[in-house]
Amino acid sequence: TYTDRCRSFIFPIGNRILRLIDTPGIGDEKGVEQDNRNFQESLAFIGQYDHLNAICVLLKPNEDRMSVQFRFCFNEIFARLHKSSINNLIFVFS
């Protein structure tokens, strides 16, 4: 399914809580302007939290990894997040 806005899902695990934040994708078929809106919404949403343990990037395993769109997406991610966030970046293939 398509994620059109940020959503938070909470999973209690023992005495801890796991929160997953689902954000709109990058490389939206609606174009660069929609990508910019998605980025702004995502950054505002995660900005309400003091700490992020990880940033998971979901990728489709059957798409060309070095496409222009792929490079654009990662350039935008790295340009908008603090450089230390790269230490918590995880790639997940769906």
Secondary structure as a PSIPRED ss2 file (coil, helix, strand):
# PSIPRED VFORMAT (PSIPRED V4.0)

   1 T C   1.000  0.000  0.000
   2 Y C   1.000  0.000  0.000
   3 T C   1.000  0.000  0.000
   4 D C   1.000  0.000  0.000
   5 R C   1.000  0.000  0.000
   6 C C   1.000  0.000  0.000
   7 R E   0.000  0.000  1.000
   8 S E   0.000  0.000  1.000
   9 F E   0.000  0.000  1.000
  10 I E   0.000  0.000  1.000
  11 F E   0.000  0.000  1.000
  12 P E   0.000  0.000  1.000
  13 I E   0.000  0.000  1.000
  14 G C   1.000  0.000  0.000
  15 N C   1.000  0.000  0.000
  16 R E   0.000  0.000  1.000
  17 I E   0.000  0.000  1.000
  18 L E   0.000  0.000  1.000
  19 R E   0.000  0.000  1.000
  20 L E   0.000  0.000  1.000
  21 I E   0.000  0.000  1.000
  22 D E   0.000  0.000  1.000
  23 T C   1.000  0.000  0.000
  24 P C   1.000  0.000  0.000
  25 G C   1.000  0.000  0.000
  26 I C   1.000  0.000  0.000
  27 G C   1.000  0.000  0.000
  28 D C   1.000  0.000  0.000
  29 E C   1.000  0.000  0.000
  30 K C   1.000  0.000  0.000
  31 G C   1.000  0.000  0.000
  32 V H   0.000  1.000  0.000
  33 E H   0.000  1.000  0.000
  34 Q H   0.000  1.000  0.000
  35 D H   0.000  1.000  0.000
  36 N H   0.000  1.000  0.000
  37 R H   0.000  1.000  0.000
  38 N H   0.000  1.000  0.000
  39 F H   0.000  1.000  0.000
  40 Q H   0.000  1.000  0.000
  41 E H   0.000  1.000  0.000
  42 S H   0.000  1.000  0.000
  43 L H   0.000  1.000  0.000
  44 A H   0.000  1.000  0.000
  45 F H   0.000  1.000  0.000
  46 I H   0.000  1.000  0.000
  47 G C   1.000  0.000  0.000
  48 Q C   1.000  0.000  0.000
  49 Y C   1.000  0.000  0.000
  50 D C   1.000  0.000  0.000
  51 H C   1.000  0.000  0.000
  52 L C   1.000  0.000  0.000
  53 N C   1.000  0.000  0.000
  54 A C   1.000  0.000  0.000
  55 I E   0.000  0.000  1.000
  56 C E   0.000  0.000  1.000
  57 V E   0.000  0.000  1.000
  58 L E   0.000  0.000  1.000
  59 L E   0.000  0.000  1.000
  60 K C   1.000  0.000  0.000
  61 P C   1.000  0.000  0.000
  62 N C   1.000  0.000  0.000
  63 E C   1.000  0.000  0.000
  64 D C   1.000  0.000  0.000
  65 R C   1.000  0.000  0.000
  66 M C   1.000  0.000  0.000
  67 S C   1.000  0.000  0.000
  68 V H   0.000  1.000  0.000
  69 Q H   0.000  1.000  0.000
  70 F H   0.000  1.000  0.000
  71 R H   0.000  1.000  0.000
  72 F H   0.000  1.000  0.000
  73 C H   0.000  1.000  0.000
  74 F H   0.000  1.000  0.000
  75 N H   0.000  1.000  0.000
  76 E H   0.000  1.000  0.000
  77 I H   0.000  1.000  0.000
  78 F H   0.000  1.000  0.000
  79 A H   0.000  1.000  0.000
  80 R H   0.000  1.000  0.000
  81 L C   1.000  0.000  0.000
  82 H C   1.000  0.000  0.000
  83 K H   0.000  1.000  0.000
  84 S H   0.000  1.000  0.000
  85 S H   0.000  1.000  0.000
  86 I H   0.000  1.000  0.000
  87 N H   0.000  1.000  0.000
  88 N H   0.000  1.000  0.000
  89 L E   0.000  0.000  1.000
  90 I E   0.000  0.000  1.000
  91 F E   0.000  0.000  1.000
  92 V E   0.000  0.000  1.000
  93 F E   0.000  0.000  1.000
  94 S C   1.000  0.000  0.000
